[in-house]
C-alpha cells in the first residue's frame, strides 16, 4: 500500500527513495506468498519516526550499529529508547576452500566505548551440535566460519548474538543471525532405480505412454543446480526405427514416437536414459544414466492356422475316450497365452455328437476324441469340419484366416460285438406247481454284427433252485422241476435266473447276459397249521381258556378265514372240550365239563382254510390240565402233577435229591481232611532205603594210597614258606595266596556323576582281573587238609581180626565223639 518502501526476498524492508515522513508513524501492509504451495500471509508493520544519535566520526550507518538507539516522542516529550536492528541474512557458499576460519560479519554495540563488552553466539552450529561450526571473537565481535559448509547436510543456521559486560550483565538485547548456505552444483542426479521395466502393446500408435523414469538431485531444486532434464542416449535394437521412443525432458515420461511395434519381430527394447542438471546443459551440468527395459506385449494379431487342410483317423466301434487324430496348428503369438491357446470346434459332420476336439495344453494340438460310441453297422465313416480360434478375441482389424478350418476323415472299423437280449429283464407270470417239462417262454438274443455270419448259443449262468432248462440253439426255456412259490428261493413271489448268449466269433468270441424273472401265482397247495402246539389250562372251567389260531404258507385268498372244529372221533374230545369262534382267524378252546383230572391231553382240532378248493388239516394240541390258585395260575405241585407224576413219585424224587446232596457234602469233607493229614503226617520210608546214619558202600577202590602211583606231595602242607619265596616266577601252588604287592582299586567319588558310574565299574573289574592275590587262585581248590603224615598209617593196613597186641587207650584222649570206641576197645583186659 506504499510505493515509498520495498521488501526484499529475505524480508528486509527498505526505503525505495529519499522521503520525508510527514507523520510520527506509518502503517504498511506486507504480504508474503509461497510459490510452491501458493499460500499467502499478511502482516501490519508500523514504522515510527525517530532521530538517530551518531558519533561525530561516523558518517554512515553500518552493520556495527545494530545496537544504536533512537528517540521517540511521548506525551511528556522525547525519551531515548533502543531500537532493534535485524541483520540481513548472511550467505555462505558451500564447499569453500578457505582459508579457515573465515570472517562472516562483525557485531558491535555503541556502548563498547563506555564499557568493556563481551560478545557470544548460541544456537545450532555454535554451542549445539554440530558444535563450533561458527565462533565469535568475544572482544572484537567478529564472527567466523571454521570449516567448509555442505548445503545438502544443512541448508541454514539460526544463531543468536549476545552482548554482556565484564560482570555478565546484559548490555544489549540478543539479536537473530540467519546464515544461509549457498548451493553449489556438487551433486549428480541420481535415478531412483538403476533399471526400469516397462511395457507397451505391439501395434501401439505414436504417443502411447510407456513408463516414467525419475532422477533426484540433492542440490537446490530452485536453482539450476537441481533442475534435472532427461534425454534418450541409445535404443537397442534400432528396428524398425532408431527413434521408436521419446522422453519428456522435464517429467521423464517415455512415450512411443513411431509406429511399427511388432512383438513377433522385436520382443524387447533397451533404452539408455540420461539425466543432467543445470537444466540439461551438457557443458556445465552433471549427468547420470539408467537403463529402461521396454517389453513389447503381445496382442492377438495372428489367427491360428492349421498346418494342413485335411486330417484322417480310424476308430473301432463301441469305444469311447479314444483319440482318433491330432490336429496341428501354428500361431505366432505369445506361447501359452490366451492369444496363443487354441480352441477347436466341430462345425459340421457330427450331428449326433460322437466326437469332440480337446486342446493339448503343452503342444496346443487338437485331439479328436470319441465321447459317444460309434456303431459300424450305422456309420462306417465320418467327415468332420473343424474350426480353430484363440481364447482371446482377435485384435481390432484382424480377420480370420481361411486356414483356420480343416477337414477330418474318420473311418470306423468293425469289431465282434456281444449278443444282447432285447428285453432285459424279461418278466413272465404263471401259476406255481406247473409240471416238469412245461415250456415257459423263448428267451432269445440278437447279434448286432449284421455283416458277420455268426451263430448264437445259449446256456444257464445262474439258476439258484435248478428249476429251468434252456435250449442251446433257440433259447426256449422249460421247467426242470416243479416251481414252488413257498420256496426260500422266491423273493416277493418272483424267481430270477440269468442266461448267457455267446456267439462263435474269432476275434474273440463275445457273450451277453439276460435275466428272466418269473412271477409265480399262488395256488392253494398248503393246508393250514394249528398254533400253538402246546398250552395249559386249569382243571376247572370258566377260569381260563386257550386262544388258538392257524398259519398257512399260502397267500390270500388261499388262507383265512379259517374254520376250527373238533373231530367226532374219539367221542371224549367233544365230551370234554369245546371250541368257540372269535373271528375268521382266532378261536378259543375251553373245558366243557366241570372238572378234568390234572394231566396232559392230546386234543385234535380240524382247521380248514378258504382256498378253492379248501384244504384242511387235523392238528393236535398238547394241553396241560393243572390245579390253579385263586388267580387262575397253575400251582407248582399242580404243574408237576400235570406232567404225569403221582405223589409217591414226587416224594421219591425229593429223597433222591437230598441223598445226592449229602453224598456230595461228605465227599468234600473227606477230601479236605485227607489234604490236612497229607501235610502233617511224617514221611514213611523203608529203613533200607533211608540214607540217614547209614554207611553206604559205593565201590571198591583198591588197596589204598600206598598201592597207587600218585604224587601226594602237592596235597601236603609245607613246613616253611622258603620254597614259596624261592620259587621261580610263574610256578606256585594253586591253593596258596600269592605273595606280592596288591593292586590299587579305584576310590569311588563321594558324589559320583551319572556318566562316571560305568567308568568306575570297568576300572574295578579291570583291577580285580589283574589282582593275583584275589581268590579264587585257580579253578582247583583244596577243601580239606589231613596233615603232613598219618600216624595211623594206611587204611588198607587194618584187618578185621581182634588182637590184644594193639593199644587203643589213646582213644580216650580224642574227646566225647570217640568215647564209644574207647569203651569198646580200651578196656579189654579188665573185661
C-alpha positions in Angstrom: 0.0 0.0 0.0 3.0 2.3 -0.4 5.4 3.0 -3.2 8.0 4.6 -0.9 9.1 1.3 0.5 10.0 -2.1 -0.8 10.6 -5.6 0.7 13.4 -7.9 -0.4 13.1 -11.6 -0.7 14.7 -12.2 2.6 12.2 -10.0 4.4 14.3 -6.8 4.6 12.2 -3.6 4.5 13.9 -0.7 2.6 13.1 2.8 1.7 12.7 3.0 -2.1 13.7 6.6 -2.3 14.6 9.7 -0.2 11.4 10.7 1.6 10.2 12.9 4.3 7.9 11.2 6.8 5.1 13.7 7.4 3.7 11.9 10.5 5.1 10.3 13.5 4.3 6.8 12.3 3.4 4.9 9.1 1.3 1.7 8.8 2.4 -0.6 6.0 0.8 -3.9 4.8 3.4 -6.6 3.9 2.3 -9.7 2.0 4.3 -12.9 1.8 3.5 -15.8 -0.5 4.8 -19.3 -1.2 5.2 -20.1 -4.9 5.1 -23.8 -4.4 2.0 -24.1 -2.1 0.5 -20.8 -3.2 -0.1 -19.9 0.4 -0.2 -16.2 1.4 0.3 -14.3 4.7 -0.2 -10.6 5.6 1.3 -8.6 8.4 0.8 -5.0 9.6 4.1 -3.1 10.0 4.2 0.1 12.0 7.2 2.5 11.3 7.9 5.0 14.0 9.7 8.3 13.2 12.7 8.7 15.4 16.0 10.6 15.5 19.4 8.7 15.4 22.3 9.8 17.5 25.6 9.3 15.6 29.1 9.6 16.6 30.8 12.6 15.2 33.3 10.5 13.4 30.6 8.1 11.9 29.4 9.2 8.5 27.1 6.3 7.6 25.1 3.5 9.1 26.9 0.2 9.1 26.5 -3.3 10.3 28.2 -2.4 13.5 25.3 -0.1 14.5 23.0 -2.9 15.4 22.5 -1.7 19.0 22.1 2.0 18.2 19.2 4.0 19.8 16.6 6.4 18.7 14.5 9.0 20.5 10.7 8.7 20.3 8.2 11.3 21.2 5.9 10.8 24.1 3.2 12.7 25.8 5.7 14.4 28.1 8.4 14.9 25.4 11.2 13.0 23.9 12.8 10.0 25.6 15.7 7.8 24.5 14.7 4.2 23.5 16.7 1.3 22.0 15.8 0.0 18.6 16.3 -3.5 17.3 18.2 -3.9 14.1 17.6 -7.1 12.1 20.8 -8.0 10.3 20.1 -9.2 6.7 20.8 -13.0 6.2 24.4 -14.0 5.8 25.0 -16.1 2.7 27.9 -18.6 2.9 28.9 -20.6 -0.2 29.2 -24.3 0.4 32.4 -26.2 -0.3 34.5 -23.1 0.3 38.3 -23.8 0.2 39.1 -21.3 2.9 41.4 -20.3 4.4 39.6 -21.0 7.7 38.5 -19.6 10.0 36.8 -17.2 7.5 35.2 -14.0 8.8 31.5 -13.6 8.0 30.4 -10.4 9.9 31.3 -8.1 12.8 29.0 -7.3 15.6 29.4 -4.1 17.6 27.5 -2.2 20.3 27.7 1.6 20.5 28.4 1.1 24.2 31.7 -0.6 23.7 33.4 2.9 24.1 31.9 3.3 27.5 32.4 -0.2 29.0 34.1 -3.4 28.1 31.7 -5.7 26.3 32.0 -9.4 25.6 30.2 -11.0 22.6 29.0 -14.6 22.2 26.7 -16.6 19.9 24.4 -19.5 20.7 22.4 -22.0 18.6 22.9 -24.9 16.3 26.4 -24.7 14.9 27.8 -22.8 17.8 27.1 -24.4 21.2 24.7 -27.0 19.9 25.5 -29.9 17.5 27.2 -29.6 15.1 29.5 -27.8 17.5 31.8 -24.9 16.7 30.9 -24.6 13.1 30.8 -20.8 13.9 32.6 -18.9 16.5 33.0 -15.2 17.5 35.8 -13.1 18.9 34.4 -12.0 22.3 36.3 -8.7 22.2 36.1 -7.6 18.6 32.7 -9.2 17.8 34.0 -10.7 14.6 32.1 -14.0 13.7 33.9 -16.7 11.7 33.0 -20.0 9.9 35.5 -22.7 10.9 35.1 -25.2 8.1 33.6 -25.8 4.7 29.8 -25.9 4.6 27.6 -28.5 2.9 24.2 -27.3 1.9 22.9 -30.9 1.5 23.8 -31.6 5.1 22.3 -28.3 6.5 21.0 -25.5 4.4 20.6 -22.8 7.0 21.6 -21.9 10.6 19.8 -19.7 13.1 22.1 -18.2 15.7 21.6 -15.6 18.4 24.3 -12.9 19.3 24.7 -11.7 22.9 26.5 -8.7 24.3 27.3 -8.6 28.1 29.6 -6.6 30.3 32.6 -7.9 32.3 30.2 -8.9 35.1 28.0 -10.9 32.8 25.2 -8.4 32.8 23.2 -8.0 29.6 24.1 -4.8 27.8 22.0 -5.3 24.7 19.1 -7.4 23.7 20.1 -10.6 21.8 19.7 -10.4 18.0 19.0 -13.1 15.5 21.5 -14.1 12.9 20.4 -16.1 9.9 23.1 -17.8 7.9 22.2 -19.5 4.5 24.5 -21.9 2.8 24.7 -21.0 -0.9 24.2 -24.1 -3.1 26.9 -25.2 -5.5 26.4 -27.8 -8.2 28.3 -30.6 -6.4 25.7 -33.5 -6.7 24.9 -35.6 -9.8 21.3 -36.5 -10.5 20.6 -40.0 -9.0 18.0 -42.3 -10.6 15.6 -43.9 -8.1 16.2 -47.3 -9.9 19.1 -48.2 -12.0 16.9 -50.4 -14.2 13.3 -49.6 -15.1 10.9 -52.1 -16.6 8.0 -51.1 -18.7 5.8 -52.5 -21.4 3.8 -51.4 -24.4 1.4 -53.3 -26.6 2.6 -54.2 -30.1 1.0 -52.1 -32.8 0.6 -49.1 -30.4 0.0 -45.7 -32.0 2.6 -42.9 -31.7 2.2 -41.0 -28.4 1.3 -44.1 -26.4 2.6 -43.8 -22.8 5.2 -46.5 -21.9 6.8 -45.7 -18.5 8.3 -42.9 -16.3 11.9 -42.6 -15.1 12.8 -40.4 -12.2 16.1 -38.9 -11.1 16.6 -36.8 -8.0 19.3 -34.1 -7.5 20.4 -33.3 -3.9 21.3 -29.7 -4.9 18.8 -26.9 -4.6 15.9 -27.5 -6.8 15.0 -23.8 -7.0 18.3 -23.2 -8.8 19.7 -24.6 -12.0 21.9 -26.8 -9.8 19.0 -29.1 -9.0 16.9 -28.7 -12.2 17.2 -32.1 -14.0 16.4 -32.7 -17.7 16.2 -36.1 -19.4 17.1 -37.4 -22.8 17.4 -40.8 -24.5 21.0 -41.7 -25.4 20.7 -45.0 -27.2 18.0 -47.5 -28.2 18.7 -51.2 -28.8 17.7 -52.6 -31.3 17.2 -49.8 -33.8 14.4 -51.6 -35.5 12.2 -50.8 -37.3 13.4 -47.3 -36.5 16.3 -45.9 -34.4 13.9 -43.5 -32.7 10.9 -45.6 -31.6 10.6 -43.8 -28.3 11.0 -40.2 -26.9 11.2 -38.9 -23.4 9.7 -35.7 -21.8 12.8 -33.8 -20.7 11.2 -32.5 -17.6 8.9 -35.2 -16.3 10.8 -38.3 -17.6 7.7 -39.8 -19.3 8.7 -42.2 -22.1 6.2 -42.5 -25.0 6.2 -44.0 -28.4 7.1 -41.7 -31.3 6.9 -44.1 -34.2 4.6 -46.9 -35.4 5.6 -50.4 -36.2 6.0 -52.2 -32.9 5.7 -55.9 -33.6 6.4 -58.5 -30.9 6.9 -61.2 -33.4 9.9 -59.2 -34.7 11.2 -57.4 -31.7 10.1 -58.5 -28.2 12.2 -56.1 -26.1 13.9 -52.7 -26.4 16.8 -51.5 -24.1 16.8 -47.7 -23.8 19.7 -45.8 -22.1 18.3 -42.6 -20.4 20.5 -39.7 -19.3 19.6 -37.2 -16.6 21.6 -33.9 -16.5 21.2 -31.0 -14.0 21.9 -27.3 -14.8 18.6 -27.6 -16.8 20.2 -30.1 -19.1 23.3 -28.1 -20.0 25.8 -30.8 -21.0 28.8 -28.4 -20.8 28.2 -27.3 -17.2 25.8 -29.8 -15.8 26.4 -33.2 -14.1 24.9 -36.3 -15.6 23.9 -39.9 -14.8 22.3 -42.7 -16.7 19.8 -45.5 -16.2 18.5 -48.4 -18.2 14.9 -48.7 -19.3 13.8 -52.1 -20.5 10.7 -51.9 -22.6 8.9 -55.2 -23.3 6.6 -55.3 -26.3 3.5 -57.2 -25.1 1.6 -59.5 -27.3 -1.8 -58.8 -28.8 -3.8 -61.3 -30.7 -2.9 -60.1 -34.2 -2.1 -63.5 -35.6 -5.0 -66.0 -36.0 -4.2 -69.7 -35.6 -3.8 -71.7 -38.8 -3.9 -75.5 -39.5 -0.7 -76.8 -40.8 -2.6 -78.9 -43.4 -6.1 -78.7 -44.8 -7.1 -82.4 -44.2 -6.6 -84.9 -41.4 -7.6 -88.6 -41.1 -8.1 -91.1 -38.4 -9.6 -94.5 -37.5 -11.6 -95.7 -34.5 -13.0 -99.1 -33.5 -16.7 -99.2 -32.9 -18.2 -99.1 -29.4 -15.0 -97.4 -28.0 -15.1 -94.1 -26.1 -12.4 -91.7 -24.9 -10.2 -92.7 -27.8 -8.0 -90.1 -29.6 -8.7 -90.5 -33.3 -6.5 -87.8 -34.8 -4.1 -85.0 -33.7 -4.7 -81.6 -35.4 -1.6 -79.4 -35.5 -1.8 -75.6 -35.7 0.6 -72.7 -35.9 0.2 -69.4 -34.1 2.9 -66.7 -34.0 1.5 -65.0 -30.9 3.0 -65.4 -27.3 3.1 -69.1 -26.5 0.9 -70.3 -23.6 -1.1 -67.1 -23.5 -4.8 -66.5 -24.3 -3.6 -65.1 -27.7 -1.9 -68.5 -28.4 -4.1 -71.1 -26.8 -6.3 -72.8 -29.4 -10.0 -73.7 -29.1 -11.3 -76.2 -31.5 -14.9 -76.6 -32.6 -16.6 -79.1 -34.9 -18.9 -77.1 -37.2 -20.3 -79.9 -39.4 -20.2 -83.7 -40.0 -21.2 -84.9 -36.5 -24.9 -84.2 -35.8 -25.1 -86.9 -33.1 -22.2 -85.6 -31.1 -19.9 -88.6 -31.3 -16.7 -86.6 -31.3 -15.1 -83.6 -29.5 -11.8 -81.8 -30.1 -9.7 -81.2 -26.9 -6.7 -78.9 -26.7 -3.3 -80.3 -25.6 -2.1 -77.7 -23.1 1.5 -78.3 -24.0 1.6 -78.6 -27.7 -1.6 -76.7 -28.5 -2.7 -79.5 -30.8 -6.3 -80.5 -31.2 -7.1 -84.1 -30.1 -10.2 -85.5 -31.9 -11.7 -87.8 -29.2 -14.6 -90.2 -29.2 -17.1 -89.2 -26.5 -20.1 -91.3 -27.7 -19.6 -94.8 -29.1 -20.0 -95.2 -32.8 -21.6 -98.2 -34.5 -20.1 -99.7 -37.6 -23.5 -101.0 -38.7 -24.9 -97.5 -38.6 -21.9 -95.3 -39.8 -18.8 -96.6 -41.4 -17.1 -93.2 -41.8 -17.4 -89.5 -40.7 -16.4 -86.3 -42.5 -15.8 -83.6 -39.9 -15.1 -79.9 -40.4 -13.2 -78.3 -37.6 -12.5 -74.6 -36.9 -9.8 -73.3 -34.6 -9.7 -69.9 -32.8 -8.0 -68.4 -29.7 -9.1 -67.9 -26.2 -8.7 -64.1 -26.6 -10.5 -62.4 -29.5 -8.6 -61.1 -32.4 -7.3 -57.6 -32.3 -9.2 -54.9 -34.0 -8.9 -55.0 -37.7 -7.5 -58.6 -37.8 -9.6 -61.1 -39.8 -9.8 -64.9 -39.5 -7.6 -66.8 -42.0 -9.1 -69.3 -44.4 -6.5 -71.8 -43.0 -8.4 -71.7 -39.7 -10.7 -74.6 -40.8 -9.7 -78.1 -41.8 -11.4 -81.4 -42.7 -11.1 -84.6 -40.7 -12.0 -88.0 -42.2 -12.7 -90.7 -39.6 -13.1 -94.4 -40.5 -15.0 -96.8 -38.3 -13.7 -100.4 -38.0 -16.0 -103.3 -37.3 -15.4 -105.4 -34.2 -17.2 -108.5 -32.8 -20.0 -107.3 -30.6 -21.7 -109.3 -27.9 -25.2 -110.6 -28.5 -27.8 -108.8 -26.4 -31.3 -109.7 -25.2 -33.8 -107.1 -26.4 -36.0 -107.4 -23.3 -33.7 -107.5 -20.3 -35.1 -108.1 -17.6 -37.9 -110.2 -19.0 -40.9 -110.9 -16.8 -43.4 -113.7 -17.2 -46.3 -114.8 -15.0 -47.6 -118.3 -14.3 -49.1 -120.4 -11.6 -46.9 -122.4 -9.3 -46.8 -126.1 -9.5 -46.7 -126.4 -13.3 -45.4 -129.9 -14.2 -41.8 -130.6 -15.2 -41.1 -130.0 -18.9 -43.5 -127.2 -19.3 -42.4 -124.6 -21.9 -42.3 -121.2 -20.2 -41.0 -118.8 -22.9 -38.4 -118.3 -25.6 -35.6 -116.0 -24.3 -33.6 -115.2 -27.5 -30.8 -112.8 -28.1 -29.9 -110.7 -31.1 -26.3 -110.5 -32.6 -25.7 -106.8 -33.7 -23.0 -107.9 -36.2 -25.2 -107.9 -39.3 -22.2 -108.3 -41.6 -20.8 -111.3 -39.8 -22.3 -114.8 -40.2 -22.3 -116.0 -36.6 -24.4 -118.4 -34.6 -25.6 -117.7 -31.0 -25.5 -120.4 -28.3 -27.4 -120.2 -25.0 -26.6 -121.5 -21.6 -27.5 -121.0 -17.9 -25.5 -118.6 -15.9 -27.5 -118.5 -12.7 -30.4 -120.8 -11.7 -30.4 -121.0 -7.8 -33.1 -123.7 -7.5 -32.1 -125.5 -10.7 -35.7 -125.4 -11.9 -35.1 -124.3 -15.5 -33.6 -125.6 -18.7 -32.7 -123.6 -21.9 -32.4 -124.8 -25.4 -28.8 -124.1 -26.6 -29.9 -123.1 -30.1 -33.2 -121.2 -29.9 -33.3 -120.1 -26.3 -36.5 -121.9 -25.4 -36.9 -122.2 -21.6 -38.7 -125.2 -20.0 -39.2 -126.3 -16.4 -36.8 -128.9 -14.9 -38.7 -129.2 -11.6 -41.9 -128.1 -10.0 -41.9 -124.4 -9.2 -42.9 -123.7 -5.6 -43.9 -120.2 -4.6 -43.3 -121.0 -1.0 -39.6 -121.9 -1.6 -36.8 -120.0 0.0 -35.5 -119.1 -3.5 -38.6 -116.9 -4.1 -38.4 -113.2 -3.2 -41.6 -111.3 -3.3 -43.3 -114.1 -5.4 -40.5 -113.7 -8.1 -37.9 -116.3 -9.1 -34.9 -114.9 -11.0 -32.5 -116.7 -13.3 -29.7 -115.4 -15.6 -28.8 -116.8 -19.0 -25.8 -116.4 -21.3 -25.8 -115.9 -25.1 -22.4 -116.3 -26.8 -21.5 -116.1 -30.5 -18.8 -118.0 -32.3 -16.7 -115.1 -33.4 -13.0 -115.5 -33.7 -11.7 -112.1 -32.7 -12.6 -113.1 -29.9 -16.0 -114.7 -29.1 -18.4 -112.3 -27.4 -21.2 -113.0 -25.0 -24.0 -111.2 -23.3 -26.3 -111.9 -20.4 -30.0 -111.7 -19.8 -32.2 -112.0 -16.7 -35.5 -113.8 -16.7 -38.0 -113.1 -13.9 -40.8 -115.5 -13.2 -43.7 -114.2 -11.2 -45.4 -117.2 -9.5 -49.2 -117.0 -8.9 -50.2 -118.7 -5.7 -52.4 -121.8 -5.6 -53.9 -123.4 -2.6 -51.3 -126.2 -2.1 -50.6 -125.8 1.6 -53.0 -126.8 4.4 -53.2 -124.6 7.5 -51.3 -125.5 10.7 -52.7 -125.0 14.2 -51.0 -122.6 16.6 -49.9 -123.0 19.3 -48.8 -126.7 19.6 -48.9 -126.7 23.4 -51.0 -124.9 26.1 -52.1 -125.2 29.6 -55.5 -124.8 31.3 -57.0 -125.1 34.8 -58.8 -128.3 35.8 -62.0 -126.3 36.5 -63.8 -124.5 33.7 -64.5 -120.8 33.4 -61.2 -119.8 34.9 -59.2 -119.5 31.7 -59.3 -120.6 28.0 -56.8 -121.3 25.2 -56.6 -118.9 22.3 -55.8 -120.8 19.1 -55.2 -119.7 15.5 -53.7 -121.1 12.3 -50.8 -120.4 9.9 -50.9 -121.0 6.2 -47.9 -120.8 3.8 -50.2 -119.6 1.0 -51.3 -116.1 0.4 -54.7 -114.5 0.1 -57.3 -115.8 -0.9 -56.0 -119.2 0.0 -55.7 -118.5 3.7 -58.3 -117.4 6.2 -60.9 -117.1 7.4 -60.3 -120.5 9.0 -62.8 -123.0 10.3 -61.9 -124.6 13.7 -63.8 -127.8 14.8 -63.4 -130.8 17.0 -63.5 -134.3 15.4 -66.3 -136.6 16.3 -63.9 -139.5 16.9 -62.9 -140.1 19.6 -66.1 -139.0 21.3 -64.3 -138.0 24.5 -62.9 -135.0 22.7 -66.2 -133.3 22.1 -67.4 -134.5 25.5 -64.5 -132.8 27.4 -63.7 -129.8 25.1 -65.5 -127.1 23.2 -64.4 -124.5 20.6 -65.8 -121.0 20.4 -65.2 -118.9 17.2 -63.9 -115.4 17.8 -63.3 -114.2 14.2 -62.0 -115.5 10.9 -58.5 -116.2 12.3 -58.9 -117.0 16.0 -60.9 -119.3 18.3 -61.0 -120.4 21.9 -60.5 -123.9 23.3 -62.1 -124.5 26.7 -63.4 -127.3 29.0 -66.9 -128.4 28.5 -67.1 -130.4 31.8 -66.9 -129.0 35.3 -63.7 -130.8 36.3 -61.0 -132.6 34.5 -58.2 -134.5 36.3 -54.8 -132.9 36.0 -52.6 -134.3 33.3 -51.5 -133.9 29.7 -54.2 -134.4 27.0 -53.8 -134.5 23.2 -56.7 -132.5 21.7 -57.2 -133.0 17.9 -58.6 -129.9 16.1 -59.6 -129.7 12.4 -58.5 -126.5 10.7 -59.9 -125.6 7.2 -58.8 -122.6 5.0 -60.8 -120.6 2.5 -59.0 -121.7 -0.7 -60.7 -123.1 -3.8 -60.8 -125.9 -3.3 -60.3 -125.6 0.5 -57.7 -127.6 2.3 -57.9 -128.9 5.9 -55.5 -130.3 8.4 -56.0 -132.1 11.7 -53.6 -130.8 14.2 -53.0 -132.0 17.8 -52.5 -129.5 20.6 -51.0 -130.8 23.9 -53.0 -129.3 26.7 -51.7 -129.5 30.3 -54.5 -129.5 32.8 -53.4 -128.5 36.3 -54.8 -127.2 39.6 -54.9 -123.5 39.8 -54.8 -120.9 42.6 -57.3 -118.1 43.1 -55.7 -116.1 40.3 -56.1 -118.8 37.7 -52.4 -119.7 37.6 -51.1 -123.3 37.9 -49.5 -124.2 41.3 -46.0 -125.8 41.4 -47.3 -129.2 42.6 -50.1 -129.0 40.2 -47.7 -128.3 37.3 -45.7 -131.4 38.2 -48.8 -133.5 38.6 -50.0 -132.2 35.3 -46.8 -133.5 33.8 -48.0 -137.1 34.7 -46.2 -137.8 38.1 -48.0 -139.0 41.2 -47.4 -138.0 44.9 -45.2 -141.0 45.6 -43.0 -140.3 42.6 -42.6 -136.7 43.7 -41.6 -137.8 47.2 -39.1 -140.3 45.8 -37.5 -137.7 43.6 -37.1 -135.3 46.6 -35.5 -138.1 48.7 -33.0 -138.8 45.9 -32.1 -135.2 45.7 -31.4 -135.0 49.4 -29.3 -138.2 49.4 -27.3 -136.9 46.5 -26.5 -133.6 48.2 -25.5 -135.4 51.4 -23.1 -137.6 49.5 -21.5 -134.6 47.8 -21.1 -132.9 51.2 -19.4 -135.9 52.8 -17.1 -136.3 49.8 -15.9 -132.7 50.1 -15.3 -133.1 53.9 -13.3 -136.3 53.3 -11.1 -134.6 50.7 -10.3 -131.6 53.0 -9.4 -134.0 55.9 -7.1 -136.1 53.7 -5.4 -133.0 52.4 -4.7 -131.9 56.0 -3.3 -135.3 57.0 -1.1 -135.4 54.0 0.7 -132.2 55.1 1.1 -133.2 58.8 2.0 -136.9 58.5 5.7 -138.0 58.8 7.5 -139.3 55.8 7.4 -143.0 55.8 10.5 -144.6 54.1 11.7 -148.1 54.1 14.6 -148.4 56.5 16.8 -150.0 53.9 16.2 -147.0 51.6 16.9 -144.4 54.3 20.2 -142.7 53.8 20.4 -141.2 57.2 23.0 -142.6 59.7 24.0 -145.5 57.3 27.3 -146.4 55.8 26.9 -146.9 52.1 29.4 -148.9 50.1 29.7 -147.4 46.6 32.7 -149.3 45.2 35.9 -151.0 45.9 38.8 -148.6 45.2 41.8 -151.0 45.6 44.5 -151.3 48.3 44.9 -147.7 49.4 47.2 -144.7 48.6 50.4 -146.7 49.0 49.3 -149.1 46.3 48.7 -146.3 43.8 51.3 -144.5 41.8 50.1 -141.0 42.9 52.3 -138.0 43.8 50.7 -136.8 47.0 53.3 -134.2 47.8 51.1 -131.5 46.4 48.5 -132.2 49.0 50.8 -131.8 52.0 51.1 -128.6 54.0 54.6 -127.2 53.7 56.6 -126.7 56.9 58.1 -123.4 55.9 57.5 -120.7 53.2 61.0 -120.9 51.9 60.0 -122.9 48.9 57.4 -120.4 48.1 59.7 -117.4 48.4 62.5 -119.2 46.4 60.1 -120.5 43.7 60.8 -119.4 40.2 58.4 -116.9 38.8 55.3 -118.3 37.3 55.4 -121.6 39.4 53.3 -121.8 42.5 50.7 -123.9 44.2 47.2 -123.3 43.1 45.8 -123.3 46.7 48.0 -120.7 48.2 47.7 -117.0 48.2 50.5 -115.3 46.1 52.9 -113.0 47.9 53.4 -109.6 46.2 52.1 -106.1 46.0 48.3 -105.8 45.9 46.9 -103.7 43.1 45.2 -100.3 44.0 41.5 -100.4 43.4 39.8 -97.1 42.3 38.2 -95.0 45.0 34.6 -94.1 44.3 33.9 -90.4 44.5 31.6 -89.0 47.2 29.1 -87.5 44.7 29.5 -89.6 41.5 28.5 -88.2 38.2 26.0 -90.4 36.4 28.4 -90.7 33.5 31.3 -91.9 35.8 29.4 -95.0 37.2 30.2 -97.0 34.1 33.9 -96.0 34.2 34.1 -96.8 37.9 32.8 -100.3 37.4 35.0 -101.0 34.4 38.1 -99.9 36.4 37.2 -102.0 39.4 36.7 -105.1 37.1 40.0 -104.5 35.4 41.8 -104.3 38.7 40.2 -107.4 40.1 41.1 -109.4 36.9 44.8 -108.3 37.3 44.9 -109.0 41.1 46.9 -112.3 41.8 46.0 -112.2 45.5 42.2 -112.2 45.0 40.5 -115.6 45.3 39.9 -118.0 43.7 43.5 -118.6 42.9 42.6 -121.3 40.4 39.7 -123.4 39.5 41.2 -126.3 41.5 40.6 -125.8 45.2 41.6 -127.9 48.3 38.7 -128.2 50.6 40.5 -130.2 53.5 44.0 -130.9 54.7 45.0 -134.0 56.5 48.4 -133.1 57.8 51.9 -134.0 56.8 51.5 -137.7 57.5 49.1 -140.1 59.1 50.2 -141.8 62.4 47.6 -144.5 61.8 49.2 -145.4 58.5 47.3 -146.6 55.6 43.7 -147.6 55.9 44.4 -150.7 53.9 46.6 -152.0 56.7 43.7 -152.5 59.0 42.3 -156.1 59.3 39.2 -157.3 60.9 40.8 -159.8 63.4 41.0 -158.6 67.0 44.3 -158.9 68.8 45.4 -157.9 72.3 48.6 -156.5 70.9 47.0 -153.2 69.9 46.7 -150.5 72.5 43.6 -148.3 72.0 43.8 -146.2 75.1 44.7 -143.1 73.1 41.1 -143.1 72.0 40.2 -141.7 75.4 42.1 -138.5 74.5 40.2 -137.8 71.4 37.1 -136.4 73.0 33.5 -137.4 73.6 32.9 -138.3 70.0 35.3 -141.3 70.3 34.2 -142.3 73.8 32.1 -145.2 72.5 35.2 -146.7 70.6 37.3 -146.1 73.7 34.9 -148.1 75.9 34.7 -150.9 73.2 38.5 -151.3 72.7 40.3 -149.7 75.6 39.2 -152.0 78.5 39.8 -155.4 77.0 42.0 -156.9 79.8 39.6 -155.6 82.6 36.7 -157.3 80.9 
